[in-house]
Amino acid sequence: MRYNERELLSLARQPAEKAAEIRMSVPKKGSVLKKRLVKLVVNFLFYFRTDEAEPIGALLLEHCRITKEEENVFSISFIEEPERKYCFECATEEQCQEWVEALKRASYEFLRRSLIFYRNEIQKMTGKDPLEQYGISEEARFQLGTPRQ
Amino acid sequence: MKLNERSVAHYATCDSPADHAGFLRKRVERHHHHAHHHGTSYQRRWFVLKGNLLFYFEEWDSREPVGLVVLEGCTVELCEAAEEFAFAIRFDDAGARAYVLVADGQAAMEAWVKALSRASFDYMRLVVRELEKQLEEACKSLAACCKSPRRSSSSGRKRHLSNSSLLPVQEKPTTLENGYSTWGSGGCVPGGATCPDHDGGQTKPPPLPPRRRSAASSATGSPAPGLPPAMLESPVSPETIPFSKLHNWYGQEIAALRREWQERQKRGHP
């Protein structure tokens, strides 16, 4: 599958929502934990060798499961391959919790559900559709009752 | 740079909602590309927009995408290409190629341009934050005018206590408890924190809906004891109690009302 890698690399250089040096392993046989610079930008998680400017890899954070594992550790896996886990060992339990919370909210789909929820609540409370003022009330992405994934 | 391509391709083809989809002709980019050169060719592809990702497939029923355009940070503009209904996705990056796409007609082009220019994660986040604020404000003003048992000025409008707006438990945003957002400050109390039976009168129970009042007070009465809670007209705000407790509370009220009604029936119709 082709993709605009150049733009993705550019995205990796943007200010991050969250960034830290975390020990990380990939779901490959014999993979060990290695210190990486892990950077969350919109719905992508980039990971770098700590002294390099270009990321080794990127994870799109849609349809993924963030799991708190043992102490200081969380993992990311994807819906269609739940056994393949990217593991992250944080410095502290607190850091681990923060990353779990941040990553759970890092998907476009999460934002969409939040928007639909708020829109509906505001409408119930005020009788007005809050999206009308932006002229986007008819956009497909904001509709109630969109099929659940 | 590696990408979790298998998962990305899966996301492209699974049945999560697409924000837009349709056929577009995509200009083929060659190495030595000039703005005006002969022999431009286009390939017809099936495009699917999901969030900030634009996928394209060879056919609408292809099992996996041929390609992906990550849209974050792009601009979408109408194109001065030789083709009618052409538009371009461009990126800030100097030397970055543009994606020139051609729609079937004016309406299709406008729909795509509109959808693509609102596709970024940043934009979505902005809108969500704005709505979050608005909900907080709406809650505050509702709390302010909800001091008396009388309903607010929005009379005549049904407020359903249905929980269709509540998100499924496992997927809800983490800020929700019992379907209500927890706000840090302001007049709203987080769901679950107050409850008539625990609170010693500090919070008033939700006001009785008018229908029930008239049923209780009329002698002949034609009440509807079987009224489901969802049909009751009563303003509910996160300041009172969470939906599940409300549901129970009204449920008990209805049971009591029903007994009352049945007693009256017995007495009135020997």
Contacts between the chains, C-beta under 8 A, distances in Angstrom:
chain1	res1	chain2	res2	distance
A	1	B	5	5.5
A	1	B	8	7.1
A	1	B	9	5.8
A	1	B	64	6.8
A	1	B	65	5.5
A	1	B	66	6.9
A	1	B	67	6.1
A	1	B	68	6.0
A	2	B	66	6.7
A	2	B	67	3.8
A	2	B	68	7.0
A	3	B	3	6.8
A	3	B	8	8.0
A	3	B	67	6.4
A	3	B	68	4.1
A	3	B	69	7.3
A	3	B	70	6.6
A	4	B	68	7.5
A	4	B	69	5.5
A	4	B	70	5.7
A	4	B	91	7.7
A	4	B	96	7.9
A	5	B	1	6.1
A	6	B	91	7.8
A	6	B	93	6.4
A	6	B	96	5.9
A	7	B	69	7.9
A	7	B	70	5.4
A	7	B	72	7.4
A	7	B	73	6.9
A	7	B	74	7.6
A	7	B	91	5.3
A	7	B	93	6.8
A	7	B	96	6.8
A	8	B	1	6.9
A	8	B	3	7.3
A	8	B	70	5.4
A	9	B	1	6.4
A	10	B	73	7.0
A	10	B	91	7.2
A	10	B	92	7.7
A	10	B	93	5.3
A	11	B	70	6.9
A	11	B	72	5.5
A	11	B	73	6.7
A	12	B	1	7.9
A	14	B	73	7.7
A	42	B	52	6.9
A	42	B	72	5.6
A	42	B	120	7.9
A	42	B	121	3.9
A	42	B	122	6.9
A	43	B	51	7.1
A	43	B	52	7.0
A	43	B	121	5.6
A	54	B	1	6.8
A	55	B	1	5.5
A	56	B	1	6.9
A	56	B	2	6.5
A	57	B	1	6.0
A	57	B	2	3.6
A	57	B	3	6.8
A	57	B	4	7.9
A	58	B	1	6.2
A	58	B	2	7.1
A	58	B	3	5.2
A	58	B	4	7.6
A	59	B	3	7.8
A	59	B	4	5.0
A	59	B	7	7.9
A	60	B	3	7.1
A	60	B	4	6.0
A	60	B	7	6.6
A	60	B	8	5.0
A	60	B	11	6.9
A	60	B	53	7.7
A	62	B	7	7.9
A	62	B	8	8.0
A	62	B	11	4.8
A	62	B	16	7.9
A	62	B	50	7.9
A	62	B	51	7.0
A	63	B	7	6.9
A	63	B	10	7.0
A	63	B	11	5.2
A	63	B	14	6.9
A	63	B	16	7.2
A	64	B	7	7.3
A	78	B	4	6.7
A	78	B	6	7.9
A	78	B	7	4.0
A	78	B	10	7.2
A	79	B	7	7.9
A	79	B	10	7.3
A	79	B	14	8.0
A	80	B	6	7.5
A	80	B	7	6.7
A	80	B	10	4.7
A	81	B	6	7.2
A	81	B	7	7.2
A	101	B	174	6.4
A	104	B	174	6.2
A	105	B	173	7.1
A	105	B	174	6.6
A	108	B	50	7.7
A	108	B	51	3.3
A	108	B	52	6.0
A	108	B	121	5.7
A	108	B	124	6.4
A	109	B	16	6.5
A	109	B	51	7.0
A	110	B	173	6.5
A	111	B	121	7.1
A	111	B	124	4.7
A	111	B	125	6.1
A	111	B	128	5.4
A	112	B	17	7.9
A	112	B	51	7.4
A	112	B	124	6.9
A	113	B	167	6.1
A	113	B	171	6.7
A	113	B	172	7.4
A	113	B	173	6.5
A	114	B	128	5.1
A	114	B	132	7.9
A	114	B	173	4.8
A	115	B	124	6.9
A	115	B	127	6.1
A	115	B	128	4.9
A	115	B	131	6.3
A	117	B	165	6.5
A	117	B	167	6.0
A	117	B	172	7.8
A	117	B	173	6.8
A	117	B	176	7.3
A	118	B	128	6.8
A	118	B	131	3.9
A	118	B	132	6.0
A	118	B	134	7.5
A	118	B	135	5.2
A	118	B	181	7.8
A	119	B	131	6.2
A	120	B	165	4.2
A	121	B	135	5.5
A	121	B	165	6.5
A	121	B	181	7.7
A	122	B	131	6.5
A	122	B	134	5.7
A	122	B	135	5.3
A	122	B	138	5.7
A	124	B	159	6.4
A	124	B	160	7.8
A	124	B	165	7.0
A	125	B	135	7.5
A	125	B	138	4.7
A	125	B	139	7.1
A	125	B	142	6.0
A	125	B	237	7.2
A	126	B	138	5.2
A	127	B	154	6.0
A	127	B	157	6.1
A	130	B	130	7.9
A	130	B	131	5.6
A	130	B	134	5.4
A	131	B	127	7.7
A	134	B	127	7.3
A	136	B	118	6.8
A	136	B	127	7.7
A	139	B	19	7.6
A	139	B	114	7.7
A	139	B	115	7.3
A	139	B	118	6.7
A	140	B	17	7.2
A	140	B	18	7.7
A	140	B	19	5.2
A	140	B	20	6.4
A	140	B	115	7.4
A	141	B	17	7.4
A	141	B	19	4.3
A	141	B	51	7.9
A	141	B	115	7.9
A	141	B	118	7.5
A	141	B	124	7.8
A	144	B	165	8.0
A	146	B	17	4.3
A	147	B	15	6.4
A	147	B	16	7.8
A	147	B	17	6.0
A	148	B	168	7.2
A	148	B	171	7.8
A	149	B	14	6.5
A	149	B	15	6.6
A	149	B	16	3.5
A	149	B	17	7.4
